[in-house]
């Protein structure tokens, strides 16, 4: 298994022996896996992964145990709930989940610069940003070490050739369960007041850039720049919020 595990590995359904899933399918439904329902297949794969993990004393790290452990950790934030389910052999332990969380954080920091690696630095036409608190209500053994963060979402309109998300899973597996974040140095930014962006005239823009923009973006730019003396045209965030799902207003 790559470390940290990739999405392709976790979504794979061929990590258990086919003879085991065939046997379980016959026991549960009396049919072969090819003729079984989706519910039967899901139960067979779940039980098969529990058997593989139990038979190898946890040496085989199964996708179900990783995904279920991470899901319980983030949905409930309770170490006790995770420990109870782990004792019945259905997911990884609390320590294993922290190891995976740490490995993912290290991989993200290793591949990212100031901006995350999946944000296009070039070729984007419009970028829409939203920020909000994203505190996780965790329950830790000592009551310390909870997570308090602010997350940002960026929505970009970019060409398909500009999309790239490559996390090379080549870490050496360690037993580290805590992450020491090393922040990058940034220059201070000061803003005395909110200032509207300067809108360049169409003549100053290249024809390729203008053609690449959608009709909705061009119409908002014109309305915002020419007909907003009374502050009646919302900014781009408000425009998206007002027109999401509507196709006949523009």
Buried (B, 14 or more C-beta within 10 A) or exposed (E): BEBBBBEEBBEEEEBBEEEBBBBBBBEBBEEEBEEBEEEBBEBBBBBBBBBBBEEEEBEBBBBBBBBBBBEBBEEBBBBEBBBEBBEEEBBBBBEBBBBBBBBBBBBBBEBBEEEEEBBBEEEBEBEEEEEEEEEEEBBBEEEEEEEEEEEEEBEBBBEEEEEEEEBEBEBEEEEEBEBEEEEEEEEEEEEEEEEEEEEEEEEEEEEEEEEEBEEBBEEBBEBBBEEEEEEEBBEBEEBBEEBEEEEEEE
